[in-house]
């Protein structure tokens, strides 16, 4: 993929490129992870070079980055799987701890492993552009859907008051905002379930909301 854009934060208008990342981008990708997921997010969950090498080798179509002024400012990674929705899963099992060695070339679901944008560039709409680009990948490959678990970083504030299911309902209805879930809703993703013990994430209390985008060019039975 190679996509040239002009993006704005309301004041500046900058040229941006969305493309597939490669080995030359690994250090930049790791630096963006460190900026995007500071403590209490565990640093061992940032990308390492071995994981990134698996991404570009096994499923380069699902390895996307955003470049501005010659530097990496964001990325999004996926793999293909065919999943039984009646069986719960967690991030580690479905993504092989981010190594994607369980990538299924004939899988019907493009599963989101990760998306992140450097904090200094979060007002430019780059996350939404990356998501749109991954939807285009879903259509291009003829997949059934895009699916992924969204963090619930606002949930720790109300853990003693409401269930994770109720929290998501309130975000979906507009009663409450969540930095991740609200963003995914704005990107066209819809919740399809709650996963407990999905990821080591204190802010989300280990929960994630599974959210999908269905390929509108495929028939669903």
Protein Blocks (a to p, Z undefined) as FASTA:
>chain_A
ZZdddddehlaccddddddddfklmmmmmmmmmmmmgcfbdfklpccfklmmmmmmmmmm
lmccddeehiafbdcddddddddfkbccdfklmnononopmbcfkbcbdcdfbdcddfkl
mmnommmmmmmmmmmmmmmnopabdcdddddfklmmmmmmpcfklmmmmmmnopaccfkl
mmmmmnopacfbdcehkbgcfklnopacddddddfkbccZZ
